[in-house]
Amino acid sequence: MSADMDTGGSGGEGVHRPFGTDGVRETANTVLTAELALALGRAGAHVLGGRAAGAANEPAWGAQGRPRVVLGRDTRVSGPLLGAAVAAGAMSAGVDVIDLGVFPTAGVACLTRSLAAAGGVVISASHNPYEDNGIKFFGADGTKLSDEVEDEIAAHATTRQDRVPRPGGCAVGRALAQPDGRELYLRHVVGTVAVRLDGLRVVVDCANGATTGFAREALERLGAQVREVAASPDGCNINADCGSTHPASVAAAVVDCGYDLGLAFDGDGDRVVAVDGGGRVLDGDDLLAIVACDMLERDALPGRGIVATVMSNMGLDLLLASAGGRVVRTPVGDRQVYLAMRREGLAVGGEQSGHIIFLEHHTTGDGLITAVQLLQVLARRGQTLGEAAGKFERFPQAQRSVRVESRAALAAVAGQPRVAEAVREAERSLGSMGRVVLRPSGTEPVMRVMVEARQAEVAERLADELVEAIGREDCTGARRQQRQVVP
């Protein structure tokens, strides 16, 4: 096996590229300013509207001959500021804006498709702290944009000479209402399952984010008894000691209240992790394993395979292989997962973080759809979550983050002689029963290190040796930033 590298996007040399691995994500109102949001709104609406017109996507145009985009946001205090700027930019480019307000990211993508809009825009920084915010775009088909289209938007947004048209009079874009937007999305989520969840008692952690209210209503429509926690957003408490990145709180609520299981979403609702009745946290790998094994047993998994990233646990490969299935690996990023699913003809794929795509139901990761698909398996099989997850045996993973002096230095790190030799030595030591992953972050000057092995102490030792090898390279200015062990 070899070290896996993921560059996290492209861009011209010396040109600032605002887009990372998942849209633009920066500190709100200092780096991601209203001015930048306005420019991105103008540029994005212009590019997406032009692409829809070029594809003769007539329904994407309103009654007055203007293209439309769908806009939504999470609960951050900076959301209305940046959302208003993006909307103003889009309307100044002659594009109508359907503003859904606070809405899960996947819901925006869903309505972009169902309303036949030219594109979608989400104001969110996902699982980041509330001080951050972001802007991500979806194409008319509800998928995230390619690097090439993002670069086209960036070129318009960052140039000193604004060439985006500024129509006047009745050609100026309008703000449009969509009063049934919430209902359209909830119907879609609930309609993806064929069984009732009557009698199931679920704690739902909404991360004080965009799934607040949505998750409860979707599950209650299916018959579940739901208790919401972290469902009182105030603009500054999104993801704060709650949600998918802090599942201890929902785990405690499940155990203390005697509920069957818990679900923890992230701030914008595109990912979810679960907690069984005993308080054990199950991540995206566990959820993929449960759903995929159920589908394999029913001969309902297209291609008898799933897609997972290089960070997913090797135990997933072994489990699916034992059931006659397979795992296709990709670089990190839900867009990479989606592209591999289309290329391989597979219907299920996702990330360890809980960002999972069910291609039969959606083109992007959707925490609510993932949740109801998981609960459908339990209801159909008459199992508890702990019983359904019992077959999955994990390999211990040791994860590290090493900060380097600049993003430009990241590409050179893995090729440094000492680092390359340390990787080769680790791989020789692991043989076929482990992996090494070196992955540059797509959003900050950090090299991610992951070692997977049969024994936790082996993974720990080899990860530390790799961190030391990176730190010995004077040209990187590397220093250890974070140490994490995943059992």
C-alpha positions in Angstrom: 0.0 0.0 0.0 1.1 3.6 -0.5 0.5 6.9 1.2 -2.6 8.6 -0.1 -2.4 12.3 -1.1 -5.2 14.7 -1.7 -4.4 18.2 -2.8 -7.8 19.6 -2.1 -8.4 21.6 -5.2 -6.6 23.5 -7.9 -5.8 27.0 -8.9 -3.4 29.0 -10.9 0.0 29.6 -9.5 0.2 32.8 -7.5 -3.6 33.3 -7.7 -5.6 33.3 -4.6 -8.3 30.6 -4.7 -11.0 31.3 -2.2 -12.5 27.8 -2.6 -11.3 24.9 -0.4 -12.4 21.3 -0.3 -16.0 22.3 0.5 -16.6 25.8 -0.8 -15.3 29.0 0.8 -14.9 28.8 4.6 -13.3 31.6 6.7 -13.7 33.7 9.7 -17.0 35.7 9.2 -16.9 39.4 8.6 -13.1 39.6 8.8 -11.9 37.3 6.0 -15.2 36.2 4.7 -16.6 39.7 4.5 -19.9 41.0 3.1 -18.0 42.5 0.2 -16.5 39.1 -0.7 -19.9 37.4 -0.3 -21.5 40.0 -2.6 -18.8 39.4 -5.2 -19.2 35.6 -4.9 -23.0 36.0 -5.1 -22.7 38.0 -8.3 -20.1 35.7 -9.9 -21.8 32.5 -8.8 -25.2 33.6 -10.1 -23.7 34.8 -13.4 -21.8 31.5 -14.0 -24.6 29.2 -12.8 -27.3 31.1 -14.7 -25.1 31.1 -17.8 -24.6 27.3 -17.6 -28.3 26.7 -17.2 -29.0 28.8 -20.2 -26.3 27.0 -22.2 -27.9 23.7 -21.3 -31.3 25.0 -22.4 -32.6 24.4 -18.9 -35.7 26.4 -19.5 -37.4 25.7 -16.1 -34.4 27.3 -14.4 -35.8 30.6 -15.7 -38.6 32.5 -14.1 -41.6 34.0 -15.7 -39.7 37.2 -16.6 -36.9 35.4 -18.3 -34.5 35.4 -15.4 -32.6 32.4 -14.0 -33.3 31.5 -10.3 -31.0 30.2 -7.5 -32.0 28.7 -4.2 -30.4 30.1 -1.0 -30.3 28.7 2.5 -28.2 29.1 5.6 -27.5 27.6 9.0 -28.1 29.3 12.3 -24.8 31.3 12.7 -25.1 34.9 13.8 -23.3 36.0 10.6 -25.7 34.0 8.4 -28.2 36.8 7.7 -25.4 39.3 6.9 -23.6 37.0 4.4 -26.9 35.6 3.0 -28.2 39.1 2.3 -24.9 40.0 0.6 -25.0 36.8 -1.6 -28.6 37.5 -2.5 -27.9 41.1 -3.4 -25.0 40.0 -5.5 -27.1 37.5 -7.3 -30.0 39.9 -7.9 -27.6 42.6 -9.2 -26.5 40.1 -11.8 -30.1 39.7 -13.0 -30.8 36.4 -11.1 -33.9 35.8 -9.0 -33.3 34.4 -5.4 -35.5 31.9 -3.6 -34.5 32.5 0.0 -35.4 29.5 2.2 -33.9 31.1 5.4 -32.5 28.5 7.9 -32.4 25.2 6.0 -30.3 22.1 6.0 -27.6 22.1 3.3 -28.9 18.9 1.7 -32.4 20.5 1.6 -31.1 23.4 -0.4 -29.6 20.9 -2.9 -32.8 19.0 -2.9 -35.0 22.0 -3.7 -32.5 23.2 -6.3 -33.3 20.1 -8.3 -37.0 19.9 -7.5 -37.6 23.6 -8.3 -35.4 23.3 -11.5 -33.3 26.2 -10.4 -30.0 27.2 -12.1 -28.1 26.5 -8.8 -28.1 26.6 -5.1 -26.1 28.5 -2.5 -25.6 27.6 1.2 -24.2 30.0 3.8 -22.6 27.6 6.4 -19.4 26.5 7.9 -20.7 23.1 8.7 -19.1 21.7 11.9 -16.8 24.7 12.4 -17.2 27.1 15.4 -19.8 29.8 15.1 -17.2 32.5 14.4 -16.6 30.9 11.0 -18.9 30.9 8.1 -18.8 29.7 4.5 -20.4 29.8 1.1 -20.9 26.7 -1.0 -22.6 26.3 -4.4 -24.6 23.5 -6.0 -25.2 23.1 -9.7 -28.7 22.7 -11.2 -28.5 19.0 -10.7 -28.0 19.4 -6.9 -24.3 18.4 -7.0 -21.3 20.3 -5.7 -19.4 22.2 -8.3 -16.2 21.0 -10.0 -12.9 22.7 -9.4 -13.2 24.2 -12.9 -16.5 25.8 -12.3 -15.4 27.1 -8.9 -12.4 28.6 -10.5 -14.6 30.3 -13.0 -16.6 31.8 -10.2 -13.5 32.8 -8.3 -12.0 34.5 -11.4 -15.0 36.7 -11.7 -15.3 37.4 -8.0 -11.6 38.3 -7.3 -10.7 40.3 -10.4 -10.3 44.0 -10.1 -12.4 44.6 -13.1 -15.9 43.4 -12.6 -17.2 42.0 -15.9 -20.4 40.5 -14.6 -23.4 42.3 -16.3 -25.5 44.7 -14.3 -28.9 44.7 -15.9 -31.3 47.5 -15.1 -35.0 48.2 -14.9 -37.2 45.1 -14.9 -34.2 42.9 -15.6 -32.9 43.2 -12.0 -33.3 40.0 -10.0 -36.1 39.6 -7.6 -36.4 38.0 -4.1 -38.9 35.2 -4.3 -40.7 33.3 -1.6 -41.2 29.5 -1.4 -43.6 29.0 1.4 -43.8 25.2 0.9 -40.1 24.7 0.8 -39.9 23.1 4.2 -42.8 20.7 3.4 -41.3 19.8 0.0 -38.0 18.7 1.6 -39.6 16.9 4.6 -41.9 14.9 2.2 -38.8 13.9 0.2 -36.9 12.7 3.3 -39.9 10.7 4.7 -40.6 9.3 1.3 -37.3 7.6 1.1 -38.3 4.9 3.5 -41.0 2.2 3.3 -41.5 1.2 6.9 -42.9 2.8 10.0 -40.7 3.6 13.1 -43.5 3.2 15.6 -42.3 2.6 19.1 -38.7 3.7 18.5 -37.5 6.2 21.0 -34.8 8.5 19.7 -32.8 11.4 21.1 -31.9 13.9 18.4 -29.0 16.3 18.8 -29.4 19.2 16.3 -26.1 20.9 17.1 -28.2 24.1 17.6 -28.1 24.2 13.9 -30.1 23.9 10.7 -31.8 20.5 11.5 -33.5 22.0 14.5 -37.2 21.2 14.1 -36.6 19.4 10.8 -35.2 16.2 12.3 -38.0 15.9 14.9 -40.7 16.4 12.4 -39.3 13.9 9.9 -38.9 11.2 12.5 -42.3 11.9 14.2 -44.1 11.6 10.8 -42.6 8.1 10.6 -43.9 7.2 14.1 -40.8 7.6 16.3 -40.9 9.2 19.7 -38.3 12.0 19.6 -36.6 14.1 22.2 -34.6 17.0 20.9 -31.4 18.3 22.5 -29.2 21.2 21.4 -32.2 22.6 19.6 -32.2 26.2 20.8 -30.0 28.1 18.4 -29.0 31.6 19.4 -26.5 32.3 16.6 -23.4 31.6 18.8 -24.0 28.1 20.1 -24.0 26.1 16.9 -21.7 23.0 17.3 -20.8 24.2 20.8 -20.1 21.0 22.8 -22.9 19.3 20.9 -23.6 17.7 17.5 -21.7 15.1 15.5 -18.3 16.4 16.6 -19.2 16.3 20.3 -21.5 13.3 20.7 -20.9 12.8 24.4 -23.9 14.9 25.3 -26.4 12.9 23.2 -24.8 9.7 24.4 -25.4 10.8 28.0 -29.0 11.8 27.2 -29.7 8.4 25.6 -28.4 6.5 28.7 -29.9 8.8 31.3 -33.4 8.7 29.7 -33.4 5.1 28.6 -34.0 5.8 24.9 -33.2 3.3 22.2 -30.6 5.3 20.4 -29.4 8.8 19.6 -28.6 10.8 16.4 -26.2 13.7 16.3 -26.1 16.1 13.3 -23.6 18.7 12.5 -24.5 22.4 12.2 -25.7 22.3 8.6 -27.2 18.8 8.8 -25.3 17.1 6.0 -23.8 14.5 8.3 -24.9 12.4 11.3 -23.4 10.0 13.8 -25.4 7.6 16.0 -25.3 6.4 19.6 -26.6 3.0 20.6 -28.7 2.3 23.8 -25.5 1.8 25.8 -24.0 5.2 24.9 -21.5 3.8 22.3 -20.8 6.3 19.5 -21.1 4.9 15.9 -19.5 7.0 13.2 -20.0 7.0 9.4 -18.1 3.8 8.9 -20.4 2.0 11.3 -23.5 3.4 9.5 -22.1 2.4 6.1 -21.4 -1.1 7.4 -25.0 -1.5 8.8 -26.8 -0.3 5.7 -24.5 -2.0 3.2 -24.6 -5.4 5.0 -28.4 -5.2 5.1 -28.6 -4.4 1.4 -26.1 -7.2 0.5 -28.2 -9.7 2.4 -31.3 -8.6 0.4 -29.3 -8.5 -2.9 -30.3 -4.8 -3.1 -26.8 -3.2 -3.2 -25.9 -2.2 -6.8 -22.5 -3.5 -7.9 -22.3 -5.2 -4.5 -20.1 -2.4 -3.3 -19.9 1.0 -1.6 -17.5 4.0 -1.8 -15.5 5.1 1.2 -12.5 7.5 1.5 -9.0 6.7 2.4 -9.8 7.6 6.0 -12.4 4.9 6.5 -11.5 1.9 8.6 -10.0 -1.2 7.1 -12.5 -3.3 9.1 -15.1 -2.0 6.7 -13.3 -3.7 3.8 -13.0 -7.0 5.6 -16.6 -7.0 6.8 -18.0 -6.3 3.3 -15.7 -8.8 1.7 -16.9 -11.5 4.1 -20.5 -10.7 3.0 -19.5 -10.8 -0.7 -19.2 -7.1 -1.2 -16.4 -4.6 -1.8 -15.2 -1.1 -0.9 -14.0 1.4 -3.5 -11.6 4.0 -2.0 -11.3 7.6 -2.9 -9.5 10.7 -1.6 -11.2 12.7 1.2 -14.2 14.7 0.2 -17.8 14.0 -0.5 -17.4 15.3 -4.0 -14.8 12.6 -4.6 -17.2 10.0 -3.1 -20.0 11.1 -5.4 -17.8 11.0 -8.6 -16.6 7.5 -7.7 -20.2 6.3 -7.1 -21.2 7.6 -10.6 -18.1 6.1 -12.2 -18.5 2.7 -10.5 -22.3 2.5 -10.7 -22.6 2.3 -6.9 -25.5 3.6 -4.9 -24.1 4.1 -1.4 -20.9 5.9 -0.3 -19.6 8.2 2.4 -17.1 9.3 4.9 -16.1 8.4 8.4 -17.4 11.7 9.6 -21.0 10.6 8.9 -21.4 12.3 5.5 -23.2 9.6 3.5 -24.7 9.7 0.1 -27.7 7.5 -0.9 -27.6 8.1 -4.7 -31.1 6.7 -5.2 -32.5 9.5 -3.0 -30.0 12.4 -3.3 -26.9 13.7 -5.0 -25.2 14.8 -1.9 -24.7 13.8 1.7 -27.9 14.3 3.8 -27.9 13.7 7.5 -31.7 13.3 7.7 -31.9 10.8 4.8 -29.0 8.9 6.4 -30.8 8.8 9.7 -34.1 7.5 8.3 -32.3 4.9 6.2 -30.5 3.6 9.3 -33.6 3.5 11.3 -35.4 1.7 8.5 -32.9 -1.1 8.7 -33.4 -1.5 12.5 -37.2 -1.5 12.1 -37.2 -4.0 9.3 -34.8 -6.3 11.0 -36.2 -5.9 14.5 -32.7 -5.2 15.9 -31.3 -2.6 18.3 -28.6 -0.4 16.9 -26.0 -2.2 19.1 -27.0 -5.5 17.6 -26.9 -4.2 14.0 -23.4 -2.8 14.6 -22.0 -5.9 16.3 -20.3 -7.4 13.2 -18.0 -4.5 12.5 -14.5 -5.0 14.0 -12.4 -1.9 13.8 -8.6 -1.6 13.2 -7.2 1.0 15.7 -6.3 4.2 14.0 -3.8 6.8 15.2 -4.4 10.3 13.7 -2.1 13.3 13.9 -2.2 16.8 12.5 1.1 18.6 11.8 1.1 22.3 11.0 3.7 23.5 8.5 4.8 27.0 7.6 2.5 27.5 4.6 0.1 25.8 2.3 2.7 25.9 -0.4 5.0 23.7 1.7 2.3 21.0 2.0 2.9 19.6 -1.5 6.6 19.1 -0.8 6.3 17.4 2.6 5.5 13.8 1.4 8.3 13.9 -1.2 11.0 14.9 1.4 13.5 12.0 1.6 13.2 11.4 5.3 9.4 11.5 5.2 9.2 9.2 2.1 11.5 6.7 3.8 9.5 6.8 7.0 6.3 6.1 5.1 8.0 3.1 3.3 9.3 1.8 6.5 5.9 2.0 8.2 4.2 0.3 5.3 6.8 -2.5 5.3 6.2 -2.9 9.0 2.4 -3.1 8.6 2.3 -5.4 5.5 -1.2 -6.1 4.4 -2.7 -5.5 7.8 -2.5 -1.8 8.0 -2.3 1.5 6.1 -0.5 4.8 6.1 -2.3 8.0 4.9 -0.6 11.4 4.5 -3.1 14.0 3.4 -2.7 17.7 3.1 -5.6 19.7 4.6 -7.8 21.4 2.0 -8.4 24.4 4.3 -5.3 25.1 6.4 -1.5 24.5 6.3 -1.7 21.2 8.0 -0.6 17.7 7.1 -2.9 15.0 8.3 -1.3 11.7 9.3 -3.2 8.5 9.9 -1.8 5.0 10.7 -4.0 2.0 10.9 -2.9 -1.3 12.4 -4.1 -4.4 14.1 -2.6 -3.2 17.4 -3.2 0.3 18.8 0.3 0.6 20.2 1.8 -0.1 16.7 -0.4 2.5 15.1 0.6 5.0 17.9 4.3 4.3 17.5 4.3 4.6 13.7 2.3 7.7 13.7 4.7 9.4 16.1 7.6 8.3 13.9 6.0 9.9 10.9 5.3 13.1 12.8 9.0 13.2 13.9 10.1 12.6 10.3 8.0 15.6 9.1 9.3 17.7 11.9 12.9 17.0 11.0 12.5 18.6 7.6 13.7 22.2 8.2 12.1 23.5 5.0 8.6 22.9 6.4 8.8 24.6 9.7 6.6 21.7 10.9 5.4 21.3 14.4 3.0 18.9 16.0 -0.5 20.3 16.4 -2.9 17.6 17.4 -2.8 14.0 18.6 -5.8 11.7 18.3 -6.3 8.0 18.6 -9.3 6.3 17.2 -9.9 2.8 18.6 
